[in-house]
Amino acid sequence: MSRTAFVFALHNHQPVGNFDHVFEHAHTQAYAPMLAVLARHPQMRACLHQSGVLWEWMEAHHPEYLEQVRVLVRRGQLELLSGGFYEPILVAIPEADRQEQIARLQRFLESRFGVVPRGAWLAERVWEPQLAETLARAGLQYTVVDDTHFQSAGWPASSLLGSFLTEDNGNLLRVFPIAKRLRYLLPFAEPEEAVEYLRQQAQAGEGVLMVHADDGEKFDIWPGTHARCYEQGWLERFFTAVEAQSDWLQTTTFADSLTTHPARGRIYLPTASYSEMMEWALPVPAQAQLHAARELLAAQEGGAALQDFVRGGFWRNFLARYPEGNWLHKKMLHLSRRLSLARARGESRNGEVQQAAEHLLRSQSNDAYWHGLFGGLYLPHLRSALYHEIVRAEALLDGDGGHATEVLDYDVDGRPEIVLRTTRALAVLKPDSGGAVFELDDRQRGFNVLDLLARRPEAYHERLRRGSEKAAADASGTVSIHDLVVAKEPELEKALLYDAYRKGSFIDHLLPASATSESWEKAALPELASPWAEAYDWRLEGDSVRLECTVPLRAPASGKLVVSRRLRLQGASLEAEYEVWLDGEAAPECRFGVELAANLLAGRAPDRWLEANGVRLDPGHLASRGVLHGVERLDLVDAWSGIRVRLACSEPMEVWRTPIETVSTSESGFERVYQGTAFLFLRALEPRVPWKARLVQSLGDA
């Protein structure tokens, strides 16, 4: 039998902003045990990529881990891979930032381990052709992507038994295909089955090279895998099984194979990621269509060979699916451009520009910009961590800039947004979306209190509705993470409610008298007019913005609603002066509503509560719901971080309150996630009698 080379590679990562106890759990359950088993099998060579944020945490909390890595590197058993330090999706950030992210991880690995990596791990294996030039310019010789990337370019799986050459603008790069079959076998099949698969590939002839490269966490943290890999000894048995085949199977590293296994040819890969990612990036209806297309092909004779050409979208489509993620991403890009200009002008400001640059790099950590199997964008603490980095960087660049008003296409949708800024706060409003405010930053704390996420359909919600607890299992009974259908609470499907509009503050409504708080909570609010769906006319008036809209009433009513609102940011207070006019021959009894919102991250924590007119509510946790009367002041208090968000009105009003709770999937099952609390301030309107009032959302100390 011909000798086969086998690369066993692991990728370890924790997001910027993840909880310290999550880092500790991952280290204890996953990262340290894997190295310990590897050390006991010196003939088992491996490759390791860790993101810089994880390396830094290890260095601060578990320096013995770095020492163990040094031992494995020195004896040639472990190759270290580079990549972006804070694990960005490289194609989603500017070229200069790509180079700095890579250079930073290169410097770290050289200074700690005395090696200069020759290859790079791509976050989420997101590939676009220009990355060949990016990586080559960074001094790297290879990267690793999925075999599905190659199959989409027309190369059958049977030919993907080595590495290939690609280039961009004449910049050469070697690319290694990851065997999807191996990703699914390890650790879910018995070791003998995985070795048998490698044996089958060895029949292809001389120079066969097979690659397994996947998340290190799947051997330890994914449901059931720690017991399987360590308590039941799967990992020891797999390494022993590989070592026992040394007459025909040899473990190697990517770097060594560059010389021992010449490239098999030239290839140009399309935009791609792993197959699951490309599916998740599609709109929800298209995901169902993709499944149907694959099933149709599978049922036809010869259809299996055609399935390689049925593929999903690509990573950038997440920015179209989730406007909140796009908003965060474009805010990051705006900061990057500002930093580039500051550097071009030679600014330093006593190191403040460099501090801002560090915040920028941290804000490019990829996890909170998208969503698939793991929580990602749906996890408020991850989004908040990135906002913190960007808001702090902006404050450093602005210094004591004082009041400023700026008009720009903030979210890059072809329509202008308005930025109101003081040294204490920053607000961004979107005239074409009902004049709503979608960002309100506490610049001292680096916190966006309007970091909200609307409830929207996801393809996996249908699985939850069906209530299926049946999952595909291998012979050992271990379930792949892609097949789990587990709900963390009973009847969770009842929480599958979907918003018609993006959540924010100063969202205007006109309701009939029959409307209830329950209908609003369930996203089934009857409305006589929906100003939130209209584009408001606007003009700047000094340091304020005038927003105006006229909306016809829905049948059977007749007439129109006229809304005029003047928004101004003073210090840390965003003030809205309203004048509302209801005109019509048959204007019904109705109420005008102004929706405000805030997210202090923990809906049921005891150190966060609500106060109405200075009195703490009971129940008063932030995720509580109900109706309040005679409200002039409503406070959201976060004693842990010391922040207070105050909602105030110039006259007593009725207020409905409800939590914004999404249902998303994670590695451990379906879960409800608190995304903030919405408040609807209501006032009855009389035809042809103008209503004038002032509503304020302000930031202060708890």
Buried (B, 14 or more C-beta within 10 A) or exposed (E): EEEBBBBBBBBBBBBBBBEEEEBEBBBEBBBBBBBEBBBEBEEBBBBBBBBBBBBBBBEEEBEEBEEBBBEBBEEEBBBBBBBBBBBBBBBBBBEEBBBBBBBBBBBBBBEBBEBEBBBBBBBBBBBBBBBBBBBBBBBBBBBBBBBBBBBBBEBEBEBBBBBBBBBBEEBBBBBBBBBBBBBBBBBBBBBEBBBEBBBEBBEBEEBBBBBBBBBBBBBBBBBBBBEBBBEBEBBBBBBBBBBEBEEEBBBBBBBBBBEEBEBBEEBEBBBBBBBBBBBBBBBBEBBEEBEEEBEEBEEEEEBEEEBBEBBBBBBBBBBEBBBBBBBBBBBBBBBBEBBBEBBEEEEEEEEBBEBBBBBBBBBBBBBBBBBBBBBBBBBBBBBBBBBBBBBBBBBBBBEEEEBBBEEEEBBBBEEBBBBBBBBBBBBBBBBBBBBBBBBBBBBBBBBBBBBBBBBBEBBBBBBBEEEEEEEEEBEBEBBBBEEBBBBEEEEBBEBBBEBEBBBBBBBBBBBBEEBBBEEBBEEEBEBBBBBBEBEBEBEEEEBBBBBBBBBEBBEEBBBBBBBBBBBBBBEBBBBBBBBBBBBBEEBBEBBBBBBBBBBBBBBEBEEBBBBBEEEEBEEBBBBBBEBBEEBBBBBBBBEBBEBBBBBBBBEEBBBBBBBBBBBBBBBBBBBBBBBBBBBBBBBEBEBEEEBEBEBBBBBBEB
